[in-house]
């Protein structure tokens, strides 16, 4: 049954002013999964109107009342796990285990945001003048524009709004056109069921053809005071430029070209298991996915043989089946894009040691060796179920290879020697490194974000709240000052 949804503005479902709608297509079946309102610029203005009107009361609400809403929202989200899984399977081809992980982490994010609401914020400063009390106070900025991506829709839909709301801001979120329900309207439904006041969170859905204009209008609205975006580096550059043009702070979490490094003291069987998860979870459609597996030359033959065999046996196909590991990519076009990267790599000298033919939106789990620097895949983020195994002889060479990218999001280092792993980790140019683990990991209390072309700013814990608050300096003189004239 096709789902139909309007925009969510001021706590109410409203159609686009133009009356237009757009279709949300299931990548696995190719059928229409949902029909949603296609907003225009005038709808963006109405959404910001609602957020601006709701801001004073929301910012003034008792922190304990706000915390109660977030805690209830976490419970509501977990109660809706099955619904979330159905939405993810239908909209983006997410497998059931991936959907359950999304719900679990997103609920933890809501609880972490709840804890942050009542945590101390600000500092007492040492004042130069006698009898003066100095304060550094963090306060909400106002209306926040949020852009939520499709690939981990429940996690990243919650992350796009949670910290901003917890800090006392109101939000207008534009979810991805590929998952307008899962990463936008569903998240808002959960929060409103938990007691969020009308207008505090507003959702704008749009036709893909209108995305650029909608995004520009949202960022440009003078009442929007901060922006956060998670998505590709290319689009992130555009959002960042719009924000800079209007002198608005932006938190950007962008693409990765992540390495999993298998050092000479690694357990090979563990490394194979870790790399398989780090590369192929959600069919490689995670910003933290390992595109490159760098293996010490003493282990590379054994690792590659075992890794290729394990990857070749991964079940692929229908995301609704509980045993499926490799579900469809977000669209048949995305699968063809990945297949094109593989073909180009092979034409330029690479070898396929595990893989197969594309079927619709399902691209088989693929492992390459012998990738040459002139291949597009050498620098491009695959964002699909594809990785490259490459050997190195020394730690210096491993670090050089891992850093040979414009991106710098995350990395994994597999080693049985923590000191060795830490020594290598400190030399990597990434925002995140996991020692004796693969590259895909996220915890709600930790600073999450990248370096170089992987973006700037941090989600998570107190860092997330700091991104959506303004620091003010206040002084209170307890005695009358003396002036020179």
C-alpha positions as CSV (number, residue, x, y, z in Angstrom):
1,X,0.0,0.0,0.0
2,X,1.4,3.4,-1.0
3,X,1.9,5.8,1.9
4,X,0.9,9.4,1.5
5,X,2.3,12.3,3.6
6,X,2.2,16.0,3.6
7,X,4.7,18.5,4.9
8,X,4.8,18.9,8.7
9,X,4.7,22.6,9.6
10,X,3.7,24.0,13.0
11,X,2.8,20.6,14.2
12,X,0.2,20.0,11.5
13,X,0.2,18.0,8.2
14,X,-0.2,20.5,5.4
15,X,0.1,20.0,1.6
16,X,2.6,22.0,-0.4
17,X,1.2,25.4,-1.4
18,X,1.4,24.4,-5.0
19,X,-0.4,21.1,-4.4
20,X,2.5,19.2,-6.0
21,X,3.7,15.8,-4.8
22,X,6.6,13.5,-5.6
23,X,7.1,9.8,-5.6
24,X,9.4,7.8,-3.3
25,X,10.5,4.7,-5.1
26,X,11.5,1.4,-3.5
27,X,15.0,0.4,-4.8
28,X,14.4,-3.3,-4.5
29,X,10.9,-3.6,-6.1
30,X,11.0,-0.5,-8.3
31,X,7.5,0.3,-7.2
32,X,6.1,3.5,-5.6
33,X,6.6,3.1,-1.8
34,X,5.2,6.5,-0.8
35,X,4.0,9.8,-2.2
36,X,5.0,13.0,-0.3
37,X,4.4,16.7,-0.7
38,X,6.8,18.5,-3.0
39,X,7.6,21.8,-1.2
40,X,8.4,25.0,-2.9
41,X,10.4,28.0,-1.6
42,X,7.1,29.5,-0.2
43,X,6.7,26.4,2.0
44,X,10.3,26.8,3.3
45,X,9.3,30.3,4.5
46,X,6.2,28.9,6.2
47,X,8.3,26.3,8.0
48,X,10.7,28.9,9.2
49,X,7.8,31.1,10.3
50,X,6.6,28.2,12.5
51,X,10.0,27.5,13.9
52,X,10.6,31.1,14.7
53,X,7.2,31.4,16.4
54,X,7.9,28.3,18.5
55,X,11.4,29.3,19.6
56,X,10.8,31.6,22.6
57,X,8.6,29.2,24.5
58,X,10.8,26.1,23.7
59,X,14.0,27.9,24.7
60,X,12.3,29.0,27.9
61,X,10.9,25.6,28.8
62,X,12.3,24.0,31.9
63,X,15.3,21.8,31.1
64,X,13.6,19.0,33.1
65,X,10.5,19.2,30.9
66,X,12.6,19.1,27.8
67,X,14.5,16.1,29.1
68,X,11.3,14.2,29.8
69,X,10.2,14.6,26.2
70,X,13.5,13.2,24.9
71,X,13.4,10.3,27.3
72,X,9.9,9.4,26.2
73,X,10.8,9.8,22.5
74,X,13.6,7.2,23.0
75,X,11.0,4.8,24.4
76,X,8.5,5.5,21.6
77,X,11.2,5.0,19.0
78,X,12.0,1.6,20.4
79,X,8.4,0.6,20.4
80,X,8.2,1.5,16.7
81,X,11.2,-0.7,15.8
82,X,9.2,-2.9,13.4
83,X,7.7,0.2,11.6
84,X,11.2,1.7,11.3
85,X,12.5,-1.5,9.7
86,X,9.6,-1.6,7.2
87,X,10.3,2.0,6.2
88,X,14.0,1.4,5.8
89,X,13.5,-1.8,3.7
90,X,10.9,0.0,1.5
91,X,12.6,3.3,1.0
92,X,16.3,2.5,0.9
93,X,16.7,-1.3,0.9
94,X,17.9,-1.5,4.4
95,X,18.2,-5.0,5.9
96,X,16.5,-5.9,9.2
97,X,19.7,-6.1,11.3
98,X,20.8,-2.7,10.0
99,X,17.4,-1.2,10.8
100,X,17.4,-2.6,14.3
101,X,20.9,-1.2,14.8
102,X,19.6,2.2,13.6
103,X,16.8,2.2,16.1
104,X,19.1,1.1,19.0
105,X,21.7,3.8,18.3
106,X,19.1,6.5,17.6
107,X,17.3,5.8,20.9
108,X,20.7,6.1,22.7
109,X,21.3,9.4,21.0
110,X,17.9,10.7,22.3
111,X,18.8,9.6,25.8
112,X,22.3,11.1,25.6
113,X,20.6,14.4,24.4
114,X,18.3,14.2,27.3
115,X,21.2,13.9,29.7
116,X,23.0,16.8,28.1
117,X,19.9,19.1,28.6
118,X,20.4,19.2,32.3
119,X,24.2,18.9,32.3
120,X,26.1,22.1,33.4
121,X,26.6,24.5,30.5
122,X,28.9,27.5,31.0
123,X,31.7,28.6,33.2
124,X,32.5,31.0,36.0
125,X,35.4,33.3,34.9
126,X,38.1,35.0,36.8
127,X,37.4,38.7,36.5
128,X,40.0,41.4,36.3
129,X,38.0,43.9,38.4
130,X,37.4,43.4,42.1
131,X,33.9,42.5,43.0
132,X,32.9,41.4,39.5
133,X,31.5,38.0,38.7
134,X,32.2,36.8,35.1
135,X,30.1,34.2,33.4
136,X,30.5,32.4,30.1
137,X,26.9,31.3,29.2
138,X,25.8,29.0,26.4
139,X,22.4,29.8,24.9
140,X,20.4,28.5,21.9
141,X,20.9,30.3,18.7
142,X,17.3,30.2,17.4
143,X,16.2,28.3,14.2
144,X,18.5,25.6,12.9
145,X,18.4,24.2,9.3
146,X,19.1,20.5,9.2
147,X,19.8,18.2,6.3
148,X,19.3,14.5,6.9
149,X,20.7,11.8,4.6
150,X,19.1,8.5,3.5
151,X,21.8,5.9,4.2
152,X,21.3,5.5,7.9
153,X,18.0,7.2,8.0
154,X,16.9,6.7,11.6
155,X,20.4,7.3,13.1
156,X,21.1,10.3,11.0
157,X,17.6,11.7,11.0
158,X,17.7,11.8,14.8
159,X,21.3,13.2,14.8
160,X,20.3,16.0,12.5
161,X,17.8,17.3,15.0
162,X,18.5,16.0,18.5
163,X,21.4,18.2,19.7
164,X,19.9,21.3,18.2
165,X,16.5,20.7,19.9
166,X,18.1,19.7,23.2
167,X,20.0,23.0,23.3
168,X,16.7,24.8,23.1
169,X,16.6,25.6,19.3
170,X,13.8,24.9,16.9
171,X,14.5,23.1,13.7
172,X,13.5,22.9,10.0
173,X,14.7,19.6,8.6
174,X,14.9,18.7,4.9
175,X,15.2,14.9,4.7
176,X,16.8,13.2,1.7
177,X,14.5,12.7,-1.3
178,X,15.4,9.0,-1.1
179,X,14.0,8.6,2.5
180,X,11.6,11.4,3.3
181,X,9.7,9.2,5.7
182,X,12.4,7.3,7.6
183,X,14.8,10.2,8.1
184,X,12.3,13.0,8.4
185,X,8.6,12.5,9.0
186,X,8.9,9.3,11.0
187,X,11.4,11.0,13.4
188,X,9.1,14.0,13.8
189,X,6.2,11.7,14.5
190,X,8.1,10.0,17.3
191,X,9.1,13.3,18.9
192,X,5.6,14.8,18.6
193,X,4.1,11.6,20.2
194,X,6.5,12.2,23.1
195,X,5.1,15.6,23.7
196,X,7.2,18.0,21.5
197,X,5.3,21.3,21.2
198,X,3.9,22.4,17.9
199,X,6.3,24.1,15.5
200,X,9.5,23.1,17.4
201,X,10.4,20.6,14.6
202,X,9.2,21.1,11.0
203,X,9.7,18.8,8.0
204,X,10.1,19.9,4.4
205,X,9.9,17.2,1.7
206,X,10.6,18.0,-1.9
207,X,11.0,16.7,-5.4
208,X,14.6,15.9,-6.3
209,X,14.6,18.5,-9.1
210,X,13.9,21.2,-6.5
211,X,16.5,20.2,-4.0
212,X,19.1,22.9,-4.8
213,X,16.6,25.7,-4.6
214,X,14.9,24.4,-1.4
215,X,18.3,24.1,0.3
216,X,19.5,27.5,-0.7
217,X,16.3,29.2,0.4
218,X,16.4,27.4,3.8
219,X,20.0,28.4,4.5
220,X,19.5,31.9,3.2
221,X,16.5,32.7,5.4
222,X,17.7,35.4,7.8
223,X,16.0,33.8,10.7
224,X,18.0,30.6,10.3
225,X,21.0,31.0,12.6
226,X,22.9,27.7,12.1
227,X,23.1,24.8,9.7
228,X,24.0,21.1,9.9
229,X,24.4,18.8,6.9
230,X,25.4,15.1,6.6
231,X,26.0,13.8,3.1
232,X,28.5,13.8,0.2
233,X,31.5,16.0,0.1
234,X,30.3,17.6,-3.1
235,X,26.9,18.7,-1.8
236,X,28.5,19.6,1.5
237,X,30.8,22.1,-0.2
238,X,27.7,23.8,-1.7
239,X,25.9,23.9,1.7
240,X,29.0,25.2,3.3
241,X,29.3,28.0,0.7
242,X,25.7,29.0,1.2
243,X,26.2,29.2,5.0
244,X,29.5,31.1,4.6
245,X,27.8,33.6,2.3
246,X,25.3,34.4,5.0
247,X,27.8,34.2,7.9
248,X,26.1,31.2,9.5
249,X,28.0,28.5,11.3
250,X,27.7,25.1,9.7
251,X,28.4,21.6,11.0
252,X,29.3,19.4,8.0
253,X,29.8,15.6,8.2
254,X,30.8,14.5,4.7
255,X,32.2,11.6,2.8
256,X,35.1,9.2,3.6
257,X,37.7,7.2,1.9
258,X,38.5,5.1,4.9
259,X,41.2,2.6,5.5
260,X,41.3,-0.5,7.6
261,X,44.9,-1.3,8.4
262,X,45.9,-4.9,9.3
263,X,49.3,-4.7,11.0
264,X,51.9,-7.5,11.1
265,X,50.9,-8.5,14.6
266,X,47.1,-8.9,13.8
267,X,45.0,-12.0,14.2
268,X,44.2,-12.8,10.5
269,X,40.9,-14.5,11.2
270,X,39.7,-11.6,13.4
271,X,40.9,-9.2,10.7
272,X,38.9,-11.0,8.1
273,X,35.7,-10.8,10.2
274,X,36.3,-7.2,11.1
275,X,37.0,-6.1,7.6
276,X,33.9,-7.9,6.2
277,X,31.7,-6.1,8.7
278,X,33.5,-2.7,8.1
279,X,33.2,-2.9,4.4
280,X,29.9,-4.6,3.7
281,X,27.5,-3.5,6.5
282,X,24.5,-1.8,4.7
283,X,26.1,-2.7,1.4
284,X,28.9,-0.3,2.0
285,X,26.6,2.7,2.1
286,X,28.0,4.2,5.3
287,X,30.3,7.2,5.4
288,X,32.6,5.2,7.7
289,X,32.8,2.1,5.4
290,X,36.2,0.7,4.7
291,X,37.0,1.3,1.0
292,X,40.6,0.2,1.4
293,X,42.0,-2.8,3.4
294,X,45.8,-2.2,3.9
295,X,47.4,-5.5,4.9
296,X,51.0,-6.1,6.0
297,X,52.9,-8.0,3.3
298,X,53.6,-11.0,5.6
299,X,49.8,-11.5,6.0
300,X,48.3,-10.3,2.7
301,X,48.2,-13.7,0.9
302,X,46.5,-15.5,3.8
303,X,44.2,-12.6,4.5
304,X,43.1,-12.1,0.9
305,X,42.3,-15.8,0.4
306,X,40.2,-16.0,3.5
307,X,38.6,-12.6,3.0
308,X,37.5,-13.3,-0.6
309,X,36.0,-16.6,0.4
310,X,34.0,-15.1,3.2
311,X,32.8,-12.2,1.1
312,X,31.8,-14.5,-1.8
313,X,29.4,-16.3,0.6
314,X,27.5,-13.2,1.9
315,X,23.8,-13.6,1.2
316,X,22.4,-10.9,-1.1
317,X,19.0,-9.8,-2.3
318,X,15.7,-9.0,-0.6
319,X,16.2,-6.7,2.4
320,X,13.1,-8.0,4.1
321,X,14.6,-11.5,4.5
322,X,16.3,-11.8,7.9
323,X,19.4,-13.5,6.5
324,X,20.2,-10.9,3.9
325,X,23.5,-9.2,4.4
326,X,24.0,-7.4,1.1
327,X,20.7,-5.6,0.3
328,X,20.0,-3.3,-2.7
329,X,21.8,0.0,-3.1
330,X,19.6,3.1,-2.9
331,X,18.7,2.8,-6.6
332,X,19.6,0.9,-9.7
333,X,21.5,3.9,-10.9
334,X,23.7,3.8,-7.7
335,X,24.4,0.1,-8.4
336,X,25.4,1.0,-12.0
337,X,27.7,3.8,-10.7
338,X,29.5,1.3,-8.5
339,X,29.7,-1.2,-11.3
340,X,31.3,1.5,-13.4
341,X,34.0,2.1,-10.8
342,X,34.8,-1.6,-10.8
343,X,34.9,-1.8,-14.6
344,X,37.2,1.2,-14.8
345,X,39.5,-0.3,-12.1
346,X,39.7,-3.7,-14.0
347,X,40.4,-1.9,-17.3
348,X,43.3,-0.2,-15.6
349,X,44.9,-3.3,-14.2
350,X,42.9,-4.4,-11.1
351,X,41.8,-7.9,-10.5
352,X,38.4,-9.1,-9.1
353,X,38.9,-11.8,-6.4
354,X,35.3,-11.8,-5.3
355,X,32.2,-10.4,-7.0
356,X,29.6,-11.0,-9.7
357,X,27.0,-9.4,-11.9
358,X,24.6,-6.5,-10.9
359,X,20.9,-7.4,-10.6
360,X,18.7,-4.3,-10.5
361,X,19.8,-2.3,-7.5
362,X,21.7,-5.2,-6.0
363,X,25.5,-5.0,-6.5
364,X,27.4,-8.1,-5.3
365,X,30.0,-7.8,-2.6
366,X,33.2,-7.2,-4.5
367,X,36.9,-7.4,-3.6
368,X,39.6,-6.0,-5.8
369,X,43.4,-6.3,-5.8
370,X,46.0,-4.5,-7.8
371,X,44.2,-1.1,-8.0
372,X,46.3,1.4,-9.9
373,X,46.5,5.1,-9.0
374,X,45.0,6.1,-12.4
375,X,41.7,4.3,-11.6
376,X,38.8,6.4,-10.5
377,X,38.2,4.2,-7.5
378,X,41.7,4.9,-6.1
379,X,40.5,8.3,-4.9
380,X,36.7,8.2,-5.2
381,X,34.4,7.0,-2.4
382,X,32.8,3.8,-3.6
383,X,29.7,4.1,-1.3
384,X,28.8,0.6,-2.2
385,X,29.8,-3.0,-1.5
386,X,33.3,-2.7,-3.0
387,X,36.8,-2.6,-1.4
388,X,40.4,-2.9,-2.4
389,X,43.1,-5.0,-0.7
390,X,46.6,-3.5,-0.9
391,X,49.8,-4.6,0.9
392,X,52.4,-2.6,2.7
393,X,55.8,-3.4,4.1
394,X,56.3,-0.9,6.9
395,X,54.2,1.2,9.2
396,X,55.4,4.3,7.4
397,X,54.1,3.0,4.1
398,X,50.7,2.1,5.7
399,X,50.3,5.6,7.1
400,X,51.3,7.1,3.8
401,X,48.7,5.0,1.9
402,X,46.0,5.7,4.5
403,X,46.6,9.4,4.3
404,X,46.7,9.5,0.5
405,X,43.2,10.9,0.1
406,X,41.5,14.3,0.4
407,X,39.1,12.8,3.0
408,X,39.8,12.1,6.7
409,X,36.8,10.7,8.5
410,X,37.7,7.4,10.2
411,X,40.0,4.4,10.2
412,X,40.4,1.0,11.7
413,X,43.6,-0.6,12.9
414,X,43.7,-4.4,13.5
415,X,46.5,-5.4,15.9
416,X,47.1,-7.5,18.9
417,X,49.4,-4.8,20.3
418,X,47.6,-1.8,21.6
419,X,50.8,0.3,21.9
420,X,51.7,-0.5,18.3
421,X,48.2,0.4,17.2
422,X,48.2,3.7,19.1
423,X,51.5,4.7,17.6
424,X,50.1,4.3,14.1
425,X,46.7,5.8,15.0
426,X,48.3,9.1,16.1
427,X,49.8,9.6,12.6
428,X,46.5,9.2,10.7
429,X,44.8,12.3,9.4
430,X,41.3,11.4,10.4
431,X,38.7,12.6,12.9
432,X,38.2,9.0,14.3
433,X,40.4,5.9,14.7
434,X,39.4,2.6,16.1
435,X,42.3,0.4,17.3
436,X,41.8,-3.4,17.1
437,X,38.5,-2.7,15.4
438,X,37.2,-1.8,11.9
439,X,36.2,1.7,10.7
440,X,32.4,1.6,11.3
441,X,31.5,2.7,14.8
442,X,29.4,5.4,16.4
443,X,28.6,6.2,20.0
444,X,26.2,9.0,21.1
445,X,28.4,10.4,23.7
446,X,31.6,10.7,21.6
447,X,32.7,13.5,19.3
448,X,31.8,12.4,15.7
449,X,33.1,14.1,12.7
450,X,35.9,14.4,10.1
451,X,39.0,16.2,9.0
452,X,40.1,17.6,5.6
453,X,37.3,17.1,3.0
454,X,35.3,14.9,5.4
455,X,33.9,18.1,7.0
456,X,34.2,20.1,10.2
457,X,32.5,20.4,13.5
458,X,31.4,17.5,15.7
459,X,28.1,15.8,16.6
460,X,27.8,13.8,19.8
461,X,27.7,14.5,23.5
462,X,28.6,18.0,24.7
463,X,30.2,18.7,21.3
464,X,26.9,18.5,19.6
465,X,25.2,21.0,21.9
466,X,28.2,23.4,21.6
467,X,27.6,23.4,17.8
468,X,24.1,24.8,18.3
469,X,24.7,27.3,21.0
470,X,26.1,30.7,21.2
471,X,28.7,31.6,24.0
472,X,28.0,34.9,25.7
473,X,30.1,36.7,28.2
474,X,28.1,38.2,31.1
475,X,29.4,40.2,34.1
476,X,27.8,41.2,37.3
477,X,29.5,44.0,39.4
478,X,28.8,43.6,43.1
479,X,30.0,47.1,43.8
480,X,30.0,50.4,42.0
481,X,32.9,51.0,39.6
482,X,35.1,54.1,39.6
483,X,35.6,55.8,36.2
484,X,38.4,58.2,35.1
485,X,36.0,60.9,33.9
